[in-house]
Amino acid sequence: MVRPRDLDDLSDVVTNGREHIARGLGRSYGDAAQLAGGTVVDMTAIQGADLDPATGILTAMAGTSLSEILDLAVPQGWFLPVTPGTRHVTLGGAIAADVHGKNHHRDGSFGAHIESLQLLTVEGRVVDVQPESELFSATLGGMGLTGVIISAGIRLIPIENTAMSVHTQAAPDLATTMQALLDSDANYRYSVAWADLSDRRGRGLVMSADHAPAGENPGSPAAEQGWDRAISLPDWCPGIVNKFTVKIFNNIWYTLGKRRTGRRIESLDSFFYPLDRVDFWNRLYGERGFLQYQFVVPHDHEDTLFEIAEVLARMATPVSLAVLKRMGEASPGYLSFPMPGWSLAVDMPLGDPELGRILDECDSRVAEAGGRTYLAKDSRLRRRFLEEMYPNLPNWRDVQAEIDPDRRLRSNLSLRLGLTR
């Protein structure tokens, strides 16, 4: 791994003839930013951001984290147009994965809000990538395989304070949870559901929200400032995620959620980034770690989602977290994950030798339904499903081959899946 200090250093790294891949803050759950035998380019020193407070246009270097962008923008009345579930993602990583959030049904993915994009090619050229171009479509969601993203301009959205107006409702089963999401999408900018797959019915909690108007606040200055008092799990933390603990946690969480139904005021961090309150939360899974499996299927294939949820609920491995979202229009990214339909993301501890076979069966159902799995979260997809899940893959390969004819852009993900030719 190398950590270039500036753009000159970066140019030297990418033009030295070695295979390489850029890396941000390492929040991908798979091998997208790893490269055995090659060079991993740590982009976190290539940072800095500037905001025009009159227009809300933010221009930032790719190594700038979303946390740093929020620290700059929120006090001036602006917020990210799309954000994933953590602040600890770089701008370049957000573009390379074309991240989505709780507002995809209304605002699309991250790429829908990009004004400008600069890419450093393997030849050392800085290219201004136009949003309407094929290179933009290949770079957005392209997992860093068209070049190193060095900077971008994005359109922020105005907010009146740091408060969120959140409405919570409990649902007794998965079908009711999905209907509640459908009903809330027309009235709220943000919506997401927690589903309990330790309960065979798939009961859930649906959280719908909007940015609160001026005058509302989360209650205390500490809450408005975010997670300044985050706790950190030690490296000796034992793995405690199993069927028994998951069942207890889900019962408690659902009971608390039912008591909190209706409207309440929360801080931005409480609603968008709850896991950021616990540093190294992944240590709860022990040394073997965990796997996240996320897929999307079209709206007219709800039966596939129900079938997969049933399979996941019955298997020996517990689903420690399940998040359901409804997605809107697809982005122009050839390898972008979002598409109109239902997305389910589940976390599971590793260890069960049957887990791979079960997820292969789930992949087969997703592909048959015209859906796909998320490459930014993937660590085990089989090659045979790739072209079926991503029909624009040939277009992406054509652009990638033109921008990188000597095949110097590589990652463990691209090698495992045979992305490049």
RODO-235085 format. One record per residue (C-alpha): x, z, y; residue number from 1; chain. Coordinates in nm, 2 decimals. Last residue first. Example, Ala and Ser with C-alpha at 12.3 -4.5 7.8 and 13.67 -1.06 7.14 Angstrom:
% residues 2
       x       z       y  seq  mol
    1.37    0.71   -0.11    2    A
    1.23    0.78   -0.45    1    A
This chain:
% residues 421
       x       z       y  seq  mol
   -1.09   -2.03   -0.88  421    A
   -1.20   -1.72   -0.70  420    A
   -1.47   -1.48   -0.81  419    A
   -1.35   -1.44   -1.16  418    A
   -1.53   -1.11   -1.20  417    A
   -1.24   -0.89   -1.29  416    A
   -1.00   -1.09   -1.07  415    A
   -1.22   -1.07   -0.77  414    A
   -1.29   -0.70   -0.82  413    A
   -0.92   -0.62   -0.88  412    A
   -0.86   -0.79   -0.55  411    A
   -0.70   -1.12   -0.44  410    A
   -0.63   -1.32   -0.13  409    A
   -0.31   -1.52   -0.21  408    A
   -0.49   -1.80   -0.38  407    A
   -0.26   -2.08   -0.26  406    A
   -0.55   -2.27   -0.10  405    A
   -0.68   -1.97    0.10  404    A
   -0.91   -2.11    0.38  403    A
   -1.01   -2.42    0.18  402    A
   -1.05   -2.24   -0.15  401    A
   -1.26   -1.97    0.01  400    A
   -1.49   -2.22    0.17  399    A
   -1.55   -2.40   -0.16  398    A
   -1.58   -2.07   -0.35  397    A
   -1.85   -1.95   -0.11  396    A
   -2.06   -2.26   -0.16  395    A
   -2.03   -2.23   -0.54  394    A
   -2.13   -1.86   -0.51  393    A
   -2.45   -1.94   -0.33  392    A
   -2.66   -1.88   -0.65  391    A
   -2.54   -1.51   -0.66  390    A
   -2.72   -1.33   -0.94  389    A
   -2.70   -1.62   -1.19  388    A
   -2.34   -1.70   -1.09  387    A
   -2.23   -1.34   -1.15  386    A
   -2.41   -1.25   -1.47  385    A
   -2.16   -1.40   -1.71  384    A
   -1.87   -1.22   -1.54  383    A
   -1.99   -0.88   -1.65  382    A
   -2.05   -0.61   -1.39  381    A
   -1.83   -0.29   -1.43  380    A
   -1.71   -0.14   -1.10  379    A
   -1.98   -0.24   -0.85  378    A
   -2.07   -0.06   -0.53  377    A
   -1.94   -0.32   -0.29  376    A
   -2.06   -0.60   -0.53  375    A
   -2.42   -0.49   -0.51  374    A
   -2.62   -0.60   -0.81  373    A
   -2.85   -0.90   -0.81  372    A
   -3.21   -1.02   -0.84  371    A
   -3.37   -1.33   -0.97  370    A
   -3.58   -1.15   -1.24  369    A
   -3.36   -1.28   -1.52  368    A
   -3.06   -1.14   -1.33  367    A
   -3.21   -0.80   -1.29  366    A
   -3.31   -0.79   -1.66  365    A
   -2.97   -0.89   -1.78  364    A
   -2.81   -0.64   -1.54  363    A
   -3.02   -0.36   -1.70  362    A
   -2.90   -0.46   -2.04  361    A
   -2.54   -0.44   -1.92  360    A
   -2.63   -0.10   -1.77  359    A
   -2.73    0.03   -2.11  358    A
   -2.42   -0.11   -2.28  357    A
   -2.19    0.05   -2.02  356    A
   -2.37    0.39   -2.05  355    A
   -2.34    0.41   -2.42  354    A
   -1.99    0.57   -2.41  353    A
   -2.13    0.86   -2.21  352    A
   -1.85    1.00   -1.99  351    A
   -1.92    0.90   -1.63  350    A
   -2.16    1.09   -1.41  349    A
   -2.45    0.89   -1.27  348    A
   -2.55    0.78   -0.91  347    A
   -2.85    0.55   -0.87  346    A
   -2.93    0.28   -0.61  345    A
   -3.27    0.10   -0.63  344    A
   -3.35   -0.19   -0.40  343    A
   -3.69   -0.36   -0.39  342    A
   -3.74   -0.71   -0.25  341    A
   -3.63   -0.96    0.01  340    A
   -3.25   -1.01   -0.02  339    A
   -2.95   -0.79    0.06  338    A
   -2.63   -0.83   -0.14  337    A
   -2.43   -1.07    0.07  336    A
   -2.22   -1.32   -0.13  335    A
   -2.31   -1.63    0.07  334    A
   -2.37   -1.43    0.38  333    A
   -2.65   -1.59    0.58  332    A
   -2.85   -1.26    0.57  331    A
   -3.16   -1.21    0.34  330    A
   -3.49   -1.11    0.49  329    A
   -3.63   -0.77    0.43  328    A
   -3.55   -0.49    0.18  327    A
   -3.76   -0.20    0.06  326    A
   -3.56    0.10   -0.03  325    A
   -3.53    0.34   -0.32  324    A
   -3.26    0.61   -0.36  323    A
   -3.18    0.78   -0.69  322    A
   -2.94    1.07   -0.73  321    A
   -2.81    1.27   -1.03  320    A
   -2.93    1.02   -1.28  319    A
   -2.85    1.20   -1.60  318    A
   -2.66    1.03   -1.89  317    A
   -2.86    1.06   -2.21  316    A
   -3.09    0.77   -2.13  315    A
   -3.46    0.80   -2.09  314    A
   -3.48    0.81   -1.70  313    A
   -3.25    0.51   -1.67  312    A
   -3.46    0.30   -1.91  311    A
   -3.78    0.40   -1.73  310    A
   -3.63    0.31   -1.39  309    A
   -3.52   -0.02   -1.54  308    A
   -3.87   -0.10   -1.66  307    A
   -4.03    0.00   -1.33  306    A
   -3.78   -0.21   -1.13  305    A
   -3.85   -0.51   -1.36  304    A
   -4.22   -0.47   -1.32  303    A
   -4.18   -0.49   -0.94  302    A
   -4.08   -0.85   -0.99  301    A
   -4.29   -1.01   -0.72  300    A
   -4.10   -0.82   -0.45  299    A
   -3.77   -0.97   -0.56  298    A
   -3.52   -0.75   -0.74  297    A
   -3.23   -0.55   -0.58  296    A
   -2.96   -0.36   -0.77  295    A
   -2.74   -0.06   -0.72  294    A
   -2.54    0.13   -0.98  293    A
   -2.32    0.41   -0.87  292    A
   -2.06    0.55   -1.11  291    A
   -1.92    0.90   -1.13  290    A
   -1.59    1.08   -1.17  289    A
   -1.41    1.16   -1.49  288    A
   -1.22    1.45   -1.33  287    A
   -1.53    1.64   -1.23  286    A
   -1.87    1.51   -1.10  285    A
   -1.89    1.78   -0.82  284    A
   -1.56    1.64   -0.70  283    A
   -1.76    1.35   -0.55  282    A
   -1.86    1.58   -0.27  281    A
   -1.51    1.54   -0.13  280    A
   -1.61    1.65    0.22  279    A
   -1.97    1.79    0.24  278    A
   -2.16    1.73    0.56  277    A
   -2.10    1.36    0.53  276    A
   -2.35    1.36    0.25  275    A
   -2.64    1.40    0.50  274    A
   -2.54    1.09    0.70  273    A
   -2.85    0.91    0.85  272    A
   -3.11    1.18    0.89  271    A
   -2.90    1.49    0.95  270    A
   -2.64    1.30    1.14  269    A
   -2.89    1.16    1.39  268    A
   -3.04    1.50    1.44  267    A
   -3.38    1.60    1.31  266    A
   -3.73    1.64    1.46  265    A
   -4.03    1.70    1.23  264    A
   -4.34    1.52    1.12  263    A
   -4.54    1.58    0.80  262    A
   -4.42    1.71    0.47  261    A
   -4.17    1.99    0.47  260    A
   -4.32    2.20    0.20  259    A
   -4.34    1.90   -0.03  258    A
   -3.97    1.83    0.04  257    A
   -3.87    2.19   -0.06  256    A
   -4.05    2.15   -0.39  255    A
   -3.90    1.81   -0.45  254    A
   -3.55    1.94   -0.38  253    A
   -3.58    2.25   -0.59  252    A
   -3.72    2.05   -0.89  251    A
   -3.45    1.79   -0.84  250    A
   -3.17    2.05   -0.83  249    A
   -3.29    2.22   -1.15  248    A
   -3.32    1.89   -1.34  247    A
   -2.98    1.77   -1.22  246    A
   -2.83    2.10   -1.33  245    A
   -2.96    2.07   -1.69  244    A
   -2.90    1.70   -1.74  243    A
   -2.54    1.74   -1.61  242    A
   -2.34    1.75   -1.29  241    A
   -2.12    2.06   -1.27  240    A
   -1.77    1.90   -1.29  239    A
   -1.53    2.18   -1.19  238    A
   -1.39    2.21   -0.84  237    A
   -1.01    2.23   -0.87  236    A
   -0.97    1.98   -0.58  235    A
   -1.16    2.21   -0.35  234    A
   -1.49    2.11   -0.20  233    A
   -1.49    2.08    0.18  232    A
   -1.76    2.21    0.42  231    A
   -1.87    2.04    0.73  230    A
   -1.89    2.26    1.04  229    A
   -1.87    1.99    1.31  228    A
   -2.14    1.80    1.13  227    A
   -2.33    1.64    1.41  226    A
   -2.32    1.73    1.78  225    A
   -2.70    1.74    1.82  224    A
   -2.72    2.01    1.55  223    A
   -2.47    2.23    1.73  222    A
   -2.65    2.19    2.06  221    A
   -2.97    2.33    1.90  220    A
   -3.32    2.21    1.82  219    A
   -3.30    1.85    1.71  218    A
   -3.41    1.73    2.05  217    A
   -3.72    1.57    2.21  216    A
   -3.72    1.50    2.58  215    A
   -3.65    1.13    2.57  214    A
   -3.83    0.95    2.28  213    A
   -3.73    1.00    1.92  212    A
   -3.55    0.73    1.73  211    A
   -3.79    0.63    1.45  210    A
   -3.83    0.77    1.10  209    A
   -3.98    0.74    0.75  208    A
   -3.88    0.96    0.47  207    A
   -4.06    0.91    0.13  206    A
   -4.02    1.19   -0.13  205    A
   -4.05    1.10   -0.49  204    A
   -4.20    1.14   -0.84  203    A
   -4.06    0.91   -1.10  202    A
   -4.32    0.98   -1.36  201    A
   -4.05    1.06   -1.62  200    A
   -3.91    1.34   -1.41  199    A
   -3.53    1.33   -1.43  198    A
   -3.56    1.01   -1.24  197    A
   -3.66    1.19   -0.92  196    A
   -3.68    0.93   -0.65  195    A
   -3.57    0.97   -0.29  194    A
   -3.73    0.72   -0.06  193    A
   -3.62    0.54    0.25  192    A
   -3.77    0.42    0.57  191    A
   -3.64    0.34    0.92  190    A
   -3.80    0.14    1.20  189    A
   -4.14    0.29    1.13  188    A
   -4.50    0.16    1.15  187    A
   -4.51   -0.15    0.93  186    A
   -4.26   -0.01    0.69  185    A
   -4.46    0.31    0.63  184    A
   -4.73    0.15    0.42  183    A
   -4.48   -0.03    0.19  182    A
   -4.28    0.28    0.15  181    A
   -4.59    0.48    0.06  180    A
   -4.68    0.21   -0.20  179    A
   -4.34    0.24   -0.35  178    A
   -4.37    0.62   -0.38  177    A
   -4.72    0.59   -0.53  176    A
   -4.58    0.35   -0.80  175    A
   -4.29    0.59   -0.87  174    A
   -4.50    0.90   -0.93  173    A
   -4.64    1.21   -0.76  172    A
   -4.55    1.11   -0.40  171    A
   -4.45    1.35   -0.13  170    A
   -4.45    1.26    0.24  169    A
   -4.20    1.30    0.51  168    A
   -4.22    1.19    0.88  167    A
   -3.90    1.19    1.08  166    A
   -3.86    1.17    1.46  165    A
   -3.49    1.14    1.51  164    A
   -3.30    1.31    1.79  163    A
   -2.97    1.22    1.95  162    A
   -3.12    1.10    2.28  161    A
   -3.28    0.80    2.45  160    A
   -3.15    0.53    2.22  159    A
   -3.05    0.17    2.30  158    A
   -2.94   -0.07    2.01  157    A
   -2.59   -0.20    1.97  156    A
   -2.49   -0.57    1.96  155    A
   -2.17   -0.63    1.78  154    A
   -1.83   -0.77    1.87  153    A
   -1.56   -0.81    1.60  152    A
   -1.20   -0.75    1.53  151    A
   -0.92   -0.80    1.27  150    A
   -1.10   -0.93    0.96  149    A
   -0.83   -1.01    0.71  148    A
   -0.88   -1.34    0.53  147    A
   -1.15   -1.51    0.32  146    A
   -1.14   -1.26    0.03  145    A
   -1.23   -0.95    0.23  144    A
   -1.54   -0.87    0.02  143    A
   -1.72   -1.19    0.12  142    A
   -2.03   -1.00    0.24  141    A
   -1.99   -1.19    0.57  140    A
   -1.67   -1.39    0.53  139    A
   -1.83   -1.68    0.34  138    A
   -2.12   -1.71    0.58  137    A
   -1.89   -1.68    0.88  136    A
   -1.66   -1.95    0.73  135    A
   -1.97   -2.17    0.69  134    A
   -2.04   -2.15    1.06  133    A
   -2.34   -2.02    1.25  132    A
   -2.18   -1.69    1.34  131    A
   -1.87   -1.86    1.48  130    A
   -1.54   -1.73    1.35  129    A
   -1.26   -1.72    1.60  128    A
   -0.96   -1.77    1.39  127    A
   -0.62   -1.59    1.43  126    A
   -0.36   -1.79    1.23  125    A
   -0.11   -1.61    1.02  124    A
   -0.11   -1.86    0.73  123    A
   -0.31   -1.61    0.51  122    A
   -0.58   -1.62    0.78  121    A
   -0.65   -1.35    1.04  120    A
   -1.02   -1.34    1.12  119    A
   -1.19   -1.27    1.45  118    A
   -1.57   -1.22    1.47  117    A
   -1.81   -1.25    1.76  116    A
   -2.18   -1.15    1.83  115    A
   -2.25   -0.97    1.51  114    A
   -2.60   -0.82    1.48  113    A
   -2.74   -1.00    1.18  112    A
   -2.42   -0.93    0.99  111    A
   -2.50   -0.56    0.96  110    A
   -2.81   -0.63    0.75  109    A
   -3.17   -0.70    0.85  108    A
   -3.35   -0.53    1.13  107    A
   -3.70   -0.47    1.00  106    A
   -3.70   -0.43    0.62  105    A
   -3.33   -0.35    0.65  104    A
   -3.40   -0.03    0.85  103    A
   -3.27    0.23    0.60  102    A
   -2.93    0.07    0.59  101    A
   -2.74   -0.24    0.50  100    A
   -2.37   -0.32    0.47   99    A
   -2.24   -0.68    0.49   98    A
   -1.96   -0.57    0.25   97    A
   -1.68   -0.75    0.44   96    A
   -1.87   -0.67    0.77   95    A
   -1.89   -0.29    0.71   94    A
   -1.54   -0.29    0.58   93    A
   -1.41   -0.45    0.89   92    A
   -1.60   -0.19    1.11   91    A
   -1.45    0.09    0.90   90    A
   -1.66    0.32    0.70   89    A
   -1.66    0.70    0.72   88    A
   -1.99    0.74    0.91   87    A
   -2.18    0.75    0.58   86    A
   -2.52    0.63    0.45   85    A
   -2.49    0.28    0.58   84    A
   -2.56    0.19    0.94   83    A
   -2.74   -0.10    1.11   82    A
   -2.80   -0.15    1.48   81    A
   -2.54    0.12    1.56   80    A
   -2.65    0.34    1.85   79    A
   -2.64    0.34    2.23   78    A
   -2.72    0.59    2.50   77    A
   -2.38    0.65    2.66   76    A
   -2.32    0.97    2.46   75    A
   -2.41    0.77    2.14   74    A
   -2.16    0.49    2.20   73    A
   -1.81    0.64    2.19   72    A
   -1.86    0.90    1.92   71    A
   -2.07    0.65    1.73   70    A
   -1.79    0.39    1.73   69    A
   -1.54    0.66    1.62   68    A
   -1.77    0.75    1.33   67    A
   -1.82    0.39    1.25   66    A
   -1.45    0.37    1.19   65    A
   -1.21    0.14    1.38   64    A
   -0.99   -0.05    1.14   63    A
   -1.15   -0.38    1.23   62    A
   -1.08   -0.36    1.60   61    A
   -1.38   -0.31    1.83   60    A
   -1.60   -0.49    2.08   59    A
   -1.93   -0.32    2.16   58    A
   -2.21   -0.51    2.34   57    A
   -2.46   -0.25    2.46   56    A
   -2.54   -0.47    2.77   55    A
   -2.49   -0.22    3.06   54    A
   -2.27    0.02    2.87   53    A
   -2.01   -0.24    2.79   52    A
   -1.83   -0.07    2.50   51    A
   -1.47   -0.09    2.41   50    A
   -1.32    0.00    2.07   49    A
   -0.98    0.08    1.92   48    A
   -0.83    0.04    1.57   47    A
   -0.57   -0.13    1.36   46    A
   -0.42    0.19    1.23   45    A
   -0.69    0.22    0.96   44    A
   -0.62   -0.13    0.82   43    A
   -0.45   -0.02    0.49   42    A
   -0.33   -0.35    0.34   41    A
   -0.32   -0.33   -0.04   40    A
   -0.03   -0.55   -0.17   39    A
   -0.02   -0.68   -0.52   38    A
    0.06   -0.56   -0.87   37    A
   -0.28   -0.40   -0.92   36    A
   -0.51   -0.49   -0.62   35    A
   -0.76   -0.24   -0.50   34    A
   -1.01   -0.28   -0.21   33    A
   -1.31   -0.41   -0.41   32    A
   -1.24   -0.19   -0.71   31    A
   -1.56    0.02   -0.73   30    A
   -1.74    0.28   -0.53   29    A
   -1.66    0.13   -0.19   28    A
   -1.58    0.42    0.04   27    A
   -1.21    0.35    0.07   26    A
   -1.16    0.40    0.44   25    A
   -1.06    0.03    0.52   24    A
   -0.87   -0.18    0.27   23    A
   -0.74   -0.54    0.31   22    A
   -0.64   -0.74    0.01   21    A
   -0.30   -0.90   -0.08   20    A
   -0.12   -1.15   -0.29   19    A
    0.24   -1.19   -0.16   18    A
    0.37   -1.48    0.04   17    A
    0.50   -1.29    0.33   16    A
    0.23   -1.42    0.57   15    A
   -0.02   -1.14    0.52   14    A
    0.23   -0.86    0.59   13    A
    0.41   -1.02    0.88   12    A
    0.07   -1.08    1.05   11    A
   -0.03   -0.72    1.01   10    A
    0.29   -0.60    1.17    9    A
    0.23   -0.83    1.46    8    A
   -0.13   -0.71    1.48    7    A
   -0.03   -0.34    1.51    6    A
    0.09   -0.04    1.30    5    A
    0.06   -0.21    0.96    4    A
   -0.02    0.04    0.68    3    A
    0.12   -0.08    0.35    2    A
    0.00    0.00    0.00    1    A
